[in-house]
Amino acid sequence: MIETSRLTLLPLTLDQLRMHVADNNQLERSMGLQKGHRQVVEPLLSVIVHFTISRLRDPNRDPLYNTIWIAVDREKQQIVADAKFKGEPDETGTIEIGYGTYPAFQRQGYMTEMVTGMVGWARRQPDVFRVVADTSAENVASQKVLEKSGFRLFDSIEEMLWWEYVF
């Protein structure tokens, strides 16, 4: 669990992840949260079904680097965003992060707060020295999240921009 000024960031267990994709209220009910505007849609749904669930079943993988993390607004008692690391640190100590805010909660600073909190957590892990993320060249909102979270642009490949946060 990670605490930020407004949010509690929680890594989902395999059972919670299944509830996350089952319907729009089952996870909230199980956690005592208010029904919100959460929707698990593509491409997140495919990522969870084809990668995340199988990785969480693998006892050799660290679930904290392979699950979905949710952001709960403590005042609203609602899930407002989610993010994930895309696996354990590689041989250089690099991990990748992906993230998204539900449309009803966009432009309220939640994603910047969540990404900053997750980078802070990653910084305290002994094998992590760098966090990377990619955005499309058109996704200005995502680029602003990364800039505000302390990332710097380090590469571009066609329409993709690559960002890094080095400890």
DSSP file (Angstrom, degrees, kcal/mol; ACC not computed):
  #  RESIDUE AA STRUCTURE BP1 BP2  ACC     N-H-->O    O-->H-N    N-H-->O    O-->H-N    TCO  KAPPA ALPHA  PHI   PSI    X-CA   Y-CA   Z-CA
    1    1 A M              0   0    0      0, 0.0     2,-0.4     0, 0.0     9,-0.2   0.000 360.0 360.0 360.0 140.2    0.0    0.0    0.0
    2    2 A I  E     -A    9   0A   0      7,-2.1     7,-3.3     2,-0.0     2,-0.5  -0.987 360.0-153.2-125.4 134.6    1.2    3.5   -0.9
    3    3 A E  E     +A    8   0A   0     -2,-0.4     5,-0.2     5,-0.2     2,-0.2  -0.926  17.1 171.9-108.9 131.1   -0.3    6.7    0.6
    4    4 A T        -     0   0    0      3,-2.8   110,-0.0    -2,-0.5   109,-0.0  -0.594  55.1 -79.0-118.6-172.8   -0.3   10.0   -1.2
    5    5 A S  S    S+     0   0    0     -2,-0.2     3,-0.0     1,-0.2    -2,-0.0   0.888 125.3   5.1 -60.4 -39.7   -2.0   13.3   -0.2
    6    6 A R  S    S+     0   0    0    104,-0.1    68,-2.3    68,-0.1    69,-0.4   0.594 121.0  70.1-114.9 -16.4   -5.4   12.2   -1.5
    7    7 A L  E     - B   0  73A   0     66,-0.2    -3,-2.8    67,-0.1     2,-0.5  -0.735  52.8-154.4-116.7 151.7   -4.9    8.6   -2.6
    8    8 A T  E     -AB   3  72A   0     64,-2.0    64,-2.6    -2,-0.3     2,-0.5  -0.996  23.0-153.7-113.7 122.8   -4.4    5.1   -1.3
    9    9 A L  E     -AB   2  71A   0     -7,-3.3    -7,-2.1    -2,-0.5    62,-0.2  -0.864  15.7-175.4-101.0 125.0   -2.7    2.9   -3.9
   10   10 A L  E     - B   0  70A   0     60,-2.4    60,-2.8    -2,-0.5     2,-0.4  -0.973  23.1-135.5-127.0 129.8   -3.3   -0.8   -3.5
   11   11 A P  E     - B   0  69A   0      0, 0.0     2,-0.3     0, 0.0    58,-0.2  -0.691  32.1-125.5 -78.8 133.1   -1.9   -3.7   -5.5
   12   12 A L        -     0   0    0     56,-2.7    56,-0.1    -2,-0.4     2,-0.1  -0.580  14.0-134.8 -82.7 139.2   -4.7   -6.1   -6.4
   13   13 A T     >  -     0   0    0     -2,-0.3     4,-2.7    54,-0.1     5,-0.2  -0.299  35.8 -97.8 -75.1 171.7   -4.6   -9.8   -5.5
   14   14 A L  H  > S+     0   0    0      2,-0.2     4,-2.1     1,-0.2     5,-0.1   0.925 126.9  48.0 -60.0 -44.8   -5.5  -12.4   -8.1
   15   15 A D  H  > S+     0   0    0      1,-0.2     4,-1.8     2,-0.2    -1,-0.2   0.913 112.9  48.0 -63.4 -42.0   -9.0  -12.7   -6.6
   16   16 A Q  H  > S+     0   0    0      1,-0.2     4,-2.2     2,-0.2    -1,-0.2   0.879 109.1  54.4 -65.0 -37.0   -9.4   -8.9   -6.5
   17   17 A L  H  X S+     0   0    0     -4,-2.7     4,-1.4     2,-0.2    -1,-0.2   0.897 106.1  51.8 -63.8 -39.9   -8.1   -8.7  -10.1
   18   18 A R  H  X S+     0   0    0     -4,-2.1     4,-1.2     1,-0.2     3,-0.2   0.903 111.0  47.4 -62.5 -40.5  -10.8  -11.2  -11.2
   19   19 A M  H  X S+     0   0    0     -4,-1.8     4,-1.3     1,-0.2     8,-0.5   0.860 104.0  63.3 -66.6 -34.4  -13.4   -9.0   -9.5
   20   20 A H  H  < S+     0   0    0     -4,-2.2    -1,-0.2     1,-0.2    -2,-0.2   0.862 114.0  32.0 -58.0 -38.0  -11.9   -6.0  -11.2
   21   21 A V  H  < S+     0   0    0     -4,-1.4    -1,-0.2    -3,-0.2    -2,-0.2   0.603 105.6  75.3 -95.5 -12.5  -12.8   -7.4  -14.6
   22   22 A A  H  < S-     0   0    0     -4,-1.2     2,-0.3     1,-0.2    -2,-0.2   0.955 112.4 -33.9 -68.4 -51.5  -16.0   -9.3  -13.6
   23   23 A D     <  -     0   0    0     -4,-1.3     4,-0.4    16,-0.0    -1,-0.2  -0.936  62.8 -92.8-159.1 179.6  -18.3   -6.3  -13.3
   24   24 A N  S    S+     0   0    0     -2,-0.3    12,-0.4     1,-0.2    14,-0.2   0.482 115.5  30.1 -84.1  -0.9  -18.3   -2.6  -12.3
   25   25 A N  S  > S+     0   0    0     -6,-0.1     4,-2.7    10,-0.1     5,-0.2   0.594  91.0  85.5-130.2 -17.8  -19.3   -3.1   -8.7
   26   26 A Q  H  > S+     0   0    0     -7,-0.2     4,-2.1     1,-0.2     5,-0.1   0.904  95.2  46.0 -59.1 -45.4  -18.0   -6.4   -7.3
   27   27 A L  H  > S+     0   0    0     -8,-0.5     4,-1.4    -4,-0.4    -1,-0.2   0.929 112.9  50.2 -64.6 -45.0  -14.6   -5.1   -6.4
   28   28 A E  H  >>S+     0   0    0      1,-0.2     5,-2.7     2,-0.2     4,-0.6   0.926 110.1  50.2 -59.8 -45.5  -15.9   -2.0   -4.7
   29   29 A R  H ><5S+     0   0    0     -4,-2.7     3,-1.0     1,-0.2    -1,-0.2   0.915 109.5  51.2 -59.0 -43.0  -18.4   -4.0   -2.7
   30   30 A S  H 3<5S+     0   0    0     -4,-2.1    -1,-0.2     1,-0.2    -2,-0.2   0.771 115.5  42.3 -67.0 -24.6  -15.7   -6.4   -1.5
   31   31 A M  H 3<5S-     0   0    0     -4,-1.4    -1,-0.2    -3,-0.5    -2,-0.2   0.373 112.4-114.6-103.3   3.0  -13.5   -3.4   -0.4
   32   32 A G  T <<5 +     0   0    0     -3,-1.0     2,-0.2    -4,-0.6    -3,-0.2   0.816  68.8 141.9  68.9  30.8  -16.3   -1.4    1.2
   33   33 A L      < -     0   0    0     -5,-2.7    -1,-0.2    -6,-0.2    45,-0.2  -0.624  55.9 -98.3-102.9 162.0  -15.9    1.4   -1.4
   34   34 A Q        -     0   0    0     43,-3.3    45,-0.4    -2,-0.2     2,-0.1  -0.484  44.8 -98.9 -74.0 146.0  -18.5    3.5   -3.1
   35   35 A K        +     0   0    0     -2,-0.2     2,-0.1    43,-0.1    -1,-0.1  -0.454  57.5 171.9 -61.0 136.2  -19.7    2.6   -6.6
   36   36 A G        -     0   0    0    -12,-0.4    -1,-0.1    -2,-0.1    44,-0.1  -0.250  46.6 -79.0-127.1-147.2  -17.8    4.7   -9.0
   37   37 A H        +     0   0    0     42,-0.5    67,-0.3    -2,-0.1     2,-0.2  -0.008  69.0 145.0-114.3  25.2  -17.1    5.2  -12.7
   38   38 A R        +     0   0    0    -14,-0.2     2,-0.4    64,-0.1    -2,-0.1  -0.464  19.1 173.0 -72.4 133.5  -14.6    2.4  -13.1
   39   39 A Q        -     0   0    0     -2,-0.2     2,-0.9     2,-0.0   -18,-0.1  -0.986  25.3-148.4-139.2 130.3  -14.6    0.6  -16.4
   40   40 A V        +     0   0    0     -2,-0.4     2,-0.2   -20,-0.2    -2,-0.0  -0.858  40.0 155.6 -98.7 104.4  -12.1   -2.1  -17.5
   41   41 A V    >>  -     0   0    0     -2,-0.9     4,-1.5     1,-0.1     3,-0.8  -0.681  36.2 -31.4-122.3 173.5  -12.0   -1.6  -21.2
   42   42 A E  T 34 S+     0   0    0      1,-0.3    -1,-0.1     2,-0.3     0, 0.0  -0.388 118.2  21.8 -64.9 145.2   -9.5   -2.3  -24.0
   43   43 A P  T 3> S+     0   0    0      0, 0.0     4,-2.0     0, 0.0    -1,-0.3  -0.998 126.6  50.7 -86.8  -5.9   -6.6   -2.4  -24.1
   44   44 A L  H <> S+     0   0    0     -3,-0.8     4,-2.6     1,-0.2    -2,-0.3   0.898 106.7  56.8 -59.1 -41.0   -6.4   -2.9  -20.3
   45   45 A L  H  X S+     0   0    0     -4,-1.5     4,-2.7     1,-0.2    -1,-0.2   0.925 108.7  45.7 -57.4 -46.7   -8.9   -5.8  -20.4
   46   46 A S  H  > S+     0   0    0      1,-0.2     4,-2.9     2,-0.2     5,-0.4   0.890 111.0  53.4 -64.2 -39.4   -6.6   -7.7  -22.8
   47   47 A V  H  X>S+     0   0    0     -4,-2.0     5,-2.3     2,-0.2     4,-1.9   0.935 113.2  43.5 -60.1 -46.1   -3.5   -6.9  -20.8
   48   48 A I  I  <>S+     0   0    0     -4,-2.6     5,-2.5     3,-0.2     6,-0.3   0.956 118.6  42.4 -64.3 -50.6   -5.2   -8.3  -17.6
   49   49 A V  I  <5S+     0   0    0     -4,-2.7     5,-0.2    -5,-0.2    -2,-0.2   0.896 124.8  32.8 -65.5 -42.8   -6.7  -11.4  -19.3
   50   50 A H  I  <5S+     0   0    0     -4,-2.9    -1,-0.2    -5,-0.2    -2,-0.2   0.698 136.9   7.9 -93.3 -19.9   -3.7  -12.4  -21.4
   51   51 A F  I  X5S+     0   0    0     -4,-1.9     4,-2.2    -5,-0.4    -3,-0.2   0.706 119.4  52.1-125.2 -54.4   -0.7  -11.3  -19.2
   52   52 A T  I  ><S+     0   0    0     -5,-2.3     4,-2.3     1,-0.2     5,-0.2   0.916 109.2  47.9 -63.2 -48.5   -1.5  -10.1  -15.7
   53   53 A I  H  ><S+     0   0    0     -5,-2.5     4,-1.4     1,-0.2    -1,-0.2   0.924 113.6  47.6 -61.0 -45.3   -3.6  -13.1  -14.5
   54   54 A S  H  > S+     0   0    0     -6,-0.3     4,-0.7     1,-0.2    -1,-0.2   0.881 111.8  50.8 -65.3 -36.2   -1.0  -15.7  -15.8
   55   55 A R  H >< S+     0   0    0     -4,-2.2     3,-0.6     1,-0.2     6,-0.3   0.875 107.7  52.6 -68.3 -36.1    1.8  -13.7  -14.2
   56   56 A L  H 3< S+     0   0    0     -4,-2.3    -1,-0.2     1,-0.2    -2,-0.2   0.788 105.6  55.3 -70.3 -25.4    0.0  -13.6  -10.9
   57   57 A R  H 3< S+     0   0    0     -4,-1.4    -1,-0.2    -5,-0.2    -2,-0.2   0.694  88.6  91.3 -75.4 -19.0   -0.4  -17.4  -11.0
   58   58 A D    X<  -     0   0    0     -4,-0.7     3,-1.8    -3,-0.6    -1,-0.0  -0.689  64.8-158.2 -83.5 112.7    3.3  -17.9  -11.4
   59   59 A P  T 3  S+     0   0    0      0, 0.0    -1,-0.2     0, 0.0    -4,-0.0   0.649  89.2  64.7 -67.3 -12.9    4.9  -18.3   -7.9
   60   60 A N  T 3  S+     0   0    0      2,-0.1     2,-0.3    -5,-0.0    -2,-0.0   0.516  90.6  80.5 -85.8  -4.7    8.3  -17.2   -9.4
   61   61 A R  S <  S-     0   0    0     -3,-1.8     3,-0.0    -6,-0.3     5,-0.0  -0.797  84.3-120.1-104.5 145.1    7.0  -13.7  -10.2
   62   62 A D    >>  -     0   0    0     -2,-0.3     3,-1.4     1,-0.2     4,-0.5  -0.733  19.1-150.1 -81.5 116.4    6.7  -10.9   -7.7
   63   63 A P  H >> S+     0   0    0      0, 0.0     4,-1.4     0, 0.0     3,-1.0   0.800  91.3  65.5 -61.0 -28.7    3.0   -9.9   -7.7
   64   64 A L  H 34 S+     0   0    0      1,-0.3    21,-0.3     2,-0.2   -52,-0.1   0.801 107.2  41.9 -65.0 -26.4    3.8   -6.3   -6.8
   65   65 A Y  H <4 S+     0   0    0     -3,-1.4    22,-2.3     1,-0.1    -1,-0.3   0.479 121.2  42.0 -93.6  -3.8    5.5   -5.8  -10.2
   66   66 A N  H << S+     0   0    0     -3,-1.0   -10,-0.2    -4,-0.5    -2,-0.2   0.426  97.8  77.1-126.1  -0.3    2.9   -7.8  -12.1
   67   67 A T  S  < S-     0   0    0     -4,-1.4    18,-0.5    -5,-0.1     2,-0.4  -0.500  81.9 -96.1-104.6 176.3   -0.5   -6.8  -10.9
   68   68 A I  E     - C   0  84A   0     -2,-0.2   -56,-2.7   -56,-0.1     2,-0.4  -0.778  33.0-150.6 -87.5 135.6   -2.8   -3.8  -11.4
   69   69 A W  E     -BC  11  83A   0     14,-3.5    14,-2.3    -2,-0.4     2,-0.3  -0.912  11.0-151.8-103.7 134.9   -2.6   -1.2   -8.7
   70   70 A I  E     -BC  10  82A   0    -60,-2.8   -60,-2.4    -2,-0.4     2,-0.6  -0.798   6.6-138.8-106.0 152.4   -5.7    0.9   -8.0
   71   71 A A  E     -BC   9  81A   0     10,-2.5     9,-2.9    -2,-0.3    10,-0.9  -0.951  17.0-164.7-109.5 119.9   -5.9    4.4   -6.7
   72   72 A V  E     -BC   8  79A   0    -64,-2.6   -64,-2.0    -2,-0.6     2,-0.7  -0.920  17.9-137.2-106.6 121.9   -8.7    5.0   -4.2
   73   73 A D  E  >> -BC   7  78A   0      5,-2.8     4,-2.4    -2,-0.6     5,-1.0  -0.692  16.0-152.7 -73.5 114.7   -9.6    8.6   -3.4
   74   74 A R  T  45S+     0   0    0    -68,-2.3    -1,-0.2    -2,-0.7   -67,-0.1   0.845  90.3  47.6 -64.0 -35.0   -9.9    8.5    0.4
   75   75 A E  T  45S+     0   0    0    -69,-0.4    -1,-0.2     1,-0.2   -68,-0.1   0.936 121.4  34.7 -71.7 -45.6  -12.4   11.3    0.6
   76   76 A K  T  45S-     0   0    0      2,-0.1    -2,-0.2   -42,-0.0   -42,-0.2   0.698  96.4-139.8 -79.8 -19.6  -14.7   10.0   -2.1
   77   77 A Q  T  <5 +     0   0    0     -4,-2.4   -43,-3.3     1,-0.2     2,-0.3   0.913  61.2 124.2  55.3  44.9  -14.1    6.3   -1.2
   78   78 A Q  E   <S-C   73   0A   0     -5,-1.0    -5,-2.8   -45,-0.2     2,-0.5  -0.961  70.5-113.0-133.2 150.0  -14.0    5.6   -4.9
   79   79 A I  E     +C   72   0A   0    -45,-0.4   -42,-0.5    -2,-0.3    -7,-0.2  -0.728  38.0 170.8 -78.8 125.5  -11.5    4.0   -7.3
   80   80 A V  E     -     0   0A   0     -9,-2.9    22,-1.7    -2,-0.5     2,-0.3   0.609  55.4  -4.1-114.4 -16.9  -10.3    6.8   -9.6
   81   81 A A  E     -CD  71 101A   0    -10,-0.9   -10,-2.5    20,-0.2     2,-0.3  -0.975  54.3-147.0-164.2 168.4   -7.4    5.3  -11.6
   82   82 A D  E     +CD  70 100A   0     18,-2.5    18,-2.4    -2,-0.3     2,-0.3  -0.984  13.6 173.8-146.4 161.5   -5.2    2.3  -12.1
   83   83 A A  E     -CD  69  99A   0    -14,-2.3   -14,-3.5    -2,-0.3     2,-0.3  -0.946   8.2-161.1-154.0 168.9   -1.6    1.6  -13.1
   84   84 A K  E     -CD  68  98A   0     14,-2.6    14,-2.6    -2,-0.3     2,-0.3  -0.985  21.8-126.4-156.6 149.7    0.8   -1.3  -13.3
   85   85 A F  E     - D   0  97A   0    -18,-0.5     2,-0.3   -21,-0.3    12,-0.2  -0.730  29.9-131.5 -85.5 149.1    4.5   -2.1  -13.5
   86   86 A K        -     0   0    0     10,-2.6   -20,-0.2    -2,-0.3     2,-0.2  -0.246  67.1 -49.6-101.8  45.5    5.1   -4.3  -16.5
   87   87 A G  S    S-     0   0    0    -22,-2.3     9,-0.3    -2,-0.3    -1,-0.2  -0.447  81.3 -42.9 116.3 172.1    7.2   -6.9  -14.7
   88   88 A E  S    S-     0   0    0      1,-0.2     8,-0.1    -2,-0.2     6,-0.1  -0.143  76.6 -73.4 -67.2 164.9   10.2   -7.2  -12.4
   89   89 A P        -     0   0    0      0, 0.0     6,-0.2     0, 0.0    -1,-0.2  -0.323  50.4-132.7 -59.2 141.2   13.3   -5.1  -12.8
   90   90 A D    >   -     0   0    0      4,-2.1     3,-2.0    -3,-0.1    -3,-0.0  -0.123  42.2 -75.9 -81.6-171.3   15.5   -6.2  -15.7
   91   91 A E  T 3  S+     0   0    0      1,-0.3    -1,-0.1     2,-0.1     0, 0.0   0.679 134.2  51.3 -64.6 -17.5   19.3   -6.7  -15.5
   92   92 A T  T 3  S-     0   0    0      2,-0.1    -1,-0.3    38,-0.0    37,-0.1   0.419 120.6-106.0 -96.6   0.7   19.8   -2.9  -15.5
   93   93 A G  S <  S+     0   0    0     -3,-2.0    36,-3.2     1,-0.3    37,-1.8   0.734  72.8 144.9  81.7  23.0   17.3   -2.3  -12.7
   94   94 A T  E     +e  130   0B   0     35,-0.2    -4,-2.1    34,-0.2     2,-0.3  -0.792  24.8 179.9 -99.6 135.9   14.7   -0.8  -15.1
   95   95 A I  E     -e  131   0B   0     35,-2.2    37,-2.7    -2,-0.4     2,-0.4  -0.928  19.0-135.7-125.2 157.0   11.0   -1.3  -14.7
   96   96 A E  E     -e  132   0B   0     -2,-0.3   -10,-2.6    -9,-0.3     2,-0.4  -0.887  14.4-156.8-113.0 145.2    8.2    0.0  -17.0
   97   97 A I  E     -D   85   0A   0     35,-2.5    37,-0.4    -2,-0.4     2,-0.3  -0.935   8.6-175.2-120.9 144.0    5.0    1.7  -15.8
   98   98 A G  E     +D   84   0A   0    -14,-2.6   -14,-2.6    -2,-0.4     2,-0.3  -0.946  14.7 170.2-130.7 155.2    1.6    2.0  -17.6
   99   99 A Y  E     -D   83   0A   0     -2,-0.3     2,-0.3   -16,-0.3   -16,-0.2  -0.979  16.0-172.5-160.3 164.0   -1.4    3.9  -16.2
  100  100 A G  E     -D   82   0A   0    -18,-2.4   -18,-2.5    -2,-0.3     2,-0.4  -0.936  15.1-143.1-165.6 145.6   -4.8    5.3  -16.9
  101  101 A T  E     -D   81   0A   0     -2,-0.3   -20,-0.2   -20,-0.2     5,-0.1  -0.889  33.7-110.8-107.7 140.1   -7.5    7.5  -15.2
  102  102 A Y    >   -     0   0    0    -22,-1.7     3,-2.7    -2,-0.4     4,-0.3  -0.474  34.1-113.3 -68.0 142.1  -11.2    6.8  -15.6
  103  103 A P  G >  S+     0   0    0      0, 0.0     3,-1.3     0, 0.0    -1,-0.1   0.805 113.8  59.2 -50.3 -38.3  -12.8    9.5  -17.8
  104  104 A A  G 3  S+     0   0    0    -67,-0.3   -66,-0.1     1,-0.3    -2,-0.0   0.689 111.7  42.1 -65.6 -16.0  -15.0   10.9  -14.9
  105  105 A F  G X  S+     0   0    0     -3,-2.7     3,-0.7   -25,-0.2     5,-0.4   0.263  85.2 124.1-115.9  10.5  -11.8   11.6  -13.0
  106  106 A Q  T <   +     0   0    0     -3,-1.3    -4,-0.0    -4,-0.3   -25,-0.0  -0.319  67.1  27.0 -71.5 156.6   -9.5   13.0  -15.7
  107  107 A R  T 3  S+     0   0    0      1,-0.1    -1,-0.2    -2,-0.0    -2,-0.0   0.770  92.3 101.1  64.0  29.9   -7.9   16.5  -15.4
  108  108 A Q  S <  S-     0   0    0     -3,-0.7    -2,-0.1     0, 0.0    -1,-0.1   0.270  96.7-107.4-122.5   7.3   -7.9   16.4  -11.5
  109  109 A G  S  > S+     0   0    0     -4,-0.0     4,-2.0     3,-0.0     5,-0.2   0.497  81.7 125.4  83.0   3.8   -4.3   15.5  -11.0
  110  110 A Y  H  > S+     0   0    0     -5,-0.4     4,-2.7     1,-0.2     5,-0.2   0.921  71.9  49.0 -62.3 -44.0   -5.0   11.9   -9.9
  111  111 A M  H  > S+     0   0    0      1,-0.2     4,-3.1     2,-0.2     5,-0.3   0.913 110.6  49.3 -67.5 -41.1   -2.7   10.3  -12.4
  112  112 A T  H  > S+     0   0    0      1,-0.2     4,-2.4     2,-0.2    -1,-0.2   0.921 113.4  48.1 -60.9 -42.4    0.3   12.5  -11.6
  113  113 A E  H  X S+     0   0    0     -4,-2.0     4,-2.0     2,-0.2    -2,-0.2   0.896 114.2  46.3 -64.7 -40.6   -0.3   11.8   -7.9
  114  114 A M  H  X S+     0   0    0     -4,-2.7     4,-2.6     2,-0.2     5,-0.2   0.948 113.9  46.3 -68.3 -48.5   -0.5    8.0   -8.6
  115  115 A V  H  X S+     0   0    0     -4,-3.1     4,-2.5     1,-0.2     5,-0.2   0.916 113.1  50.2 -61.8 -42.8    2.5    7.9  -10.9
  116  116 A T  H  X S+     0   0    0     -4,-2.4     4,-2.1    -5,-0.3    -1,-0.2   0.909 111.6  48.9 -61.6 -41.9    4.6   10.0   -8.4
  117  117 A G  H  X S+     0   0    0     -4,-2.0     4,-1.9    -5,-0.2    -2,-0.2   0.901 112.1  47.6 -63.9 -41.5    3.6    7.7   -5.6
  118  118 A M  H  X S+     0   0    0     -4,-2.6     4,-2.7     2,-0.2    -2,-0.2   0.876 110.8  51.1 -69.9 -36.9    4.5    4.5   -7.5
  119  119 A V  H  X S+     0   0    0     -4,-2.5     4,-2.4     2,-0.2    -1,-0.2   0.904 108.8  52.8 -64.7 -40.0    7.8    6.0   -8.5
  120  120 A G  H  X S+     0   0    0     -4,-2.1     4,-0.8    -5,-0.2    -2,-0.2   0.902 110.5  47.0 -60.9 -40.9    8.5    6.8   -4.9
  121  121 A W  H >< S+     0   0    0     -4,-1.9     3,-1.0     1,-0.2     4,-0.3   0.936 111.6  50.8 -63.3 -47.0    7.7    3.2   -4.0
  122  122 A A  H >< S+     0   0    0     -4,-2.7     3,-1.7     1,-0.3     6,-0.3   0.870 102.5  60.9 -60.1 -37.2    9.9    1.9   -6.8
  123  123 A R  H 3< S+     0   0    0     -4,-2.4    -1,-0.3     1,-0.3    -2,-0.2   0.800 101.3  54.1 -60.4 -29.6   12.8    4.1   -5.6
  124  124 A R  T << S+     0   0    0     -3,-1.0    -1,-0.3    -4,-0.8    -2,-0.2   0.481  86.1  99.7 -84.8  -2.9   12.8    2.3   -2.2
  125  125 A Q  S X  S-     0   0    0     -3,-1.7     3,-1.4    -4,-0.3    -3,-0.0  -0.715  73.9-136.8 -87.1 133.8   13.1   -1.1   -3.9
  126  126 A P  T 3  S+     0   0    0      0, 0.0    -1,-0.1     0, 0.0    -4,-0.0   0.747  99.0  44.9 -65.4 -24.6   16.7   -2.4   -3.8
  127  127 A D  T 3  S+     0   0    0     -5,-0.1     2,-0.5     2,-0.0    -4,-0.1   0.338  93.9  91.2-102.3   7.5   16.9   -3.7   -7.4
  128  128 A V    <   +     0   0    0     -3,-1.4   -34,-0.2    -6,-0.3   -35,-0.1  -0.904  30.7 152.1-110.2 127.7   15.2   -0.7   -9.1
  129  129 A F        +     0   0    0    -36,-3.2    38,-2.5    -2,-0.5     2,-0.3   0.440  67.6  27.9-124.7  -9.6   17.3    2.2  -10.5
  130  130 A R  E     -eF  94 166B   0    -37,-1.8   -35,-2.2    36,-0.2     2,-0.4  -0.985  55.3-157.3-158.4 140.4   15.1    3.5  -13.3
  131  131 A V  E     -eF  95 165B   0     34,-2.4    34,-2.4    -2,-0.3     2,-0.3  -0.985  17.8-169.8-120.0 132.7   11.4    3.7  -14.3
  132  132 A V  E     +eF  96 164B   0    -37,-2.7   -35,-2.5    -2,-0.4     2,-0.3  -0.845   6.8 178.6-119.6 158.5   10.4    4.0  -18.0
  133  133 A A  E     - F   0 163B   0     30,-1.7    30,-3.0    -2,-0.3     2,-0.4  -0.981  14.5-144.5-151.1 154.8    7.1    4.8  -19.7
  134  134 A D  E     + F   0 162B   0    -37,-0.4     2,-0.3    -2,-0.3    28,-0.2  -0.939  15.5 178.0-123.3 151.0    5.9    5.3  -23.2
  135  135 A T  E     - F   0 161B   0     26,-2.2    26,-3.5    -2,-0.4     2,-0.2  -0.969  33.9-105.6-140.6 155.9    3.3    7.6  -24.7
  136  136 A S  E >   - F   0 160B   0     -2,-0.3     3,-1.1    24,-0.2    24,-0.2  -0.523  34.3-115.3 -76.8 154.9    2.1    8.2  -28.1
  137  137 A A  T 3  S+     0   0    0     22,-2.9    -1,-0.1     1,-0.3    23,-0.1   0.776 116.4  52.4 -61.5 -26.3    3.2   11.5  -29.6
  138  138 A E  T 3  S+     0   0    0     21,-0.3     2,-1.9     1,-0.1    -1,-0.3   0.653  83.9  91.5 -83.4 -16.2   -0.5   12.7  -29.7
  139  139 A N    <>  +     0   0    0     -3,-1.1     4,-1.8     1,-0.2    -1,-0.1  -0.511  44.7 162.3 -85.5  76.8   -1.2   11.9  -26.0
  140  140 A V  H  > S+     0   0    0     -2,-1.9     4,-2.3     1,-0.2    -1,-0.2   0.860  70.6  58.2 -64.6 -37.7   -0.3   15.3  -24.5
  141  141 A A  H  > S+     0   0    0     -3,-0.2     4,-1.9     1,-0.2    -1,-0.2   0.921 107.8  46.4 -60.5 -43.9   -2.1   14.6  -21.2
  142  142 A S  H  > S+     0   0    0      1,-0.2     4,-2.1     2,-0.2    -1,-0.2   0.881 110.3  53.5 -66.4 -37.6    0.0   11.5  -20.6
  143  143 A Q  H  X S+     0   0    0     -4,-1.8     4,-2.5     1,-0.2    -1,-0.2   0.899 107.9  50.7 -62.8 -39.8    3.2   13.4  -21.5
  144  144 A K  H  X S+     0   0    0     -4,-2.3     4,-2.8     2,-0.2     5,-0.2   0.886 106.9  54.5 -65.8 -38.4    2.2   16.1  -18.9
  145  145 A V  H  X S+     0   0    0     -4,-1.9     4,-1.5     2,-0.2    -2,-0.2   0.944 111.2  45.2 -58.1 -47.8    1.7   13.4  -16.3
  146  146 A L  H  <>S+     0   0    0     -4,-2.1     5,-2.7     2,-0.2     4,-0.3   0.917 113.1  49.4 -65.1 -43.4    5.2   12.2  -16.9
  147  147 A E  H ><5S+     0   0    0     -4,-2.5     3,-1.5     1,-0.2    -1,-0.2   0.936 112.5  47.3 -60.3 -46.6    6.8   15.6  -16.9
  148  148 A K  H 3<5S+     0   0    0     -4,-2.8    -1,-0.2     1,-0.3    -2,-0.2   0.764 108.8  56.5 -66.3 -24.9    5.0   16.6  -13.7
  149  149 A S  T 3<5S-     0   0    0     -4,-1.5    -1,-0.3    -5,-0.2    -2,-0.2   0.414 124.9-100.8 -87.8   1.4    6.1   13.3  -12.1
  150  150 A G  T < 5S+     0   0    0     -3,-1.5    -3,-0.2    -4,-0.3    -2,-0.1   0.556  74.2 140.8  94.7   8.8    9.8   14.0  -12.9
  151  151 A F      < -     0   0    0     -5,-2.7     2,-0.4    -6,-0.2    -1,-0.3  -0.448  36.4-150.5 -79.2 157.9   10.3   11.9  -16.0
  152  152 A R  E     -G  164   0B   0     12,-2.5    12,-2.2    -2,-0.1     2,-0.3  -0.985  21.8-110.0-128.9 144.1   12.4   13.2  -18.9
  153  153 A L  E     +G  163   0B   0     -2,-0.4    10,-0.3    10,-0.2     3,-0.1  -0.521  41.5 163.8 -68.5 129.9   12.1   12.3  -22.6
  154  154 A F  E     +     0   0B   0      8,-2.9     2,-0.3     1,-0.4     9,-0.2   0.517  56.9   6.6-126.7  -9.6   15.0   10.1  -23.7
  155  155 A D  E     -G  162   0B   0      7,-1.5     7,-3.3     2,-0.0    -1,-0.4  -0.988  48.9-156.4-165.0 158.7   13.9    8.6  -27.0
  156  156 A S  E     -G  161   0B   0     -2,-0.3     2,-0.5     5,-0.2     5,-0.2  -0.989   3.9-171.9-142.5 139.0   11.3    8.5  -29.8
  157  157 A I  E >   -G  160   0B   0      3,-2.4     3,-2.6    -2,-0.3     2,-0.2  -0.956  65.3 -55.7-132.1 111.2   10.5    5.8  -32.2
  158  158 A E  T 3  S-     0   0    0     -2,-0.5     0, 0.0     1,-0.3     0, 0.0  -0.390 125.4 -12.5  52.6-117.3    8.0    6.7  -34.9
  159  159 A E  T 3  S+     0   0    0     -2,-0.2   -22,-2.9    -3,-0.1     2,-0.4   0.318 118.8  94.9 -95.2   8.5    5.0    8.0  -33.1
  160  160 A M  E <   -FG 136 157B   0     -3,-2.6    -3,-2.4   -24,-0.2     2,-0.4  -0.837  57.2-157.0-105.0 137.6    6.1    6.7  -29.6
  161  161 A L  E     -FG 135 156B   0    -26,-3.5   -26,-2.2    -2,-0.4     2,-0.5  -0.925   8.4-149.9-110.2 137.2    7.9    8.8  -27.0
  162  162 A W  E     -FG 134 155B   0     -7,-3.3    -8,-2.9    -2,-0.4    -7,-1.5  -0.917  14.6-172.7-111.6 131.9   10.0    7.1  -24.3
  163  163 A W  E     -FG 133 153B   0    -30,-3.0   -30,-1.7    -2,-0.5     2,-0.3  -0.835   1.5-165.4-121.5 154.3   10.4    8.7  -20.9
  164  164 A E  E     -FG 132 152B   0    -12,-2.2   -12,-2.5    -2,-0.3     2,-0.4  -0.991  17.5-160.1-143.0 152.3   12.6    7.8  -17.9
  165  165 A Y  E     -F  131   0B   0    -34,-2.4   -34,-2.4    -2,-0.3     2,-0.4  -0.977  21.4-165.2-127.1 114.6   13.0    8.6  -14.3
  166  166 A V  E      F  130   0B   0     -2,-0.4   -36,-0.2   -36,-0.2    -2,-0.0  -0.871 360.0 360.0-106.6 132.5   16.5    7.7  -13.0
  167  167 A F              0   0    0    -38,-2.5   -37,-0.1    -2,-0.4    -1,-0.1   0.446 360.0 360.0 -84.1 360.0   17.2    7.4   -9.3
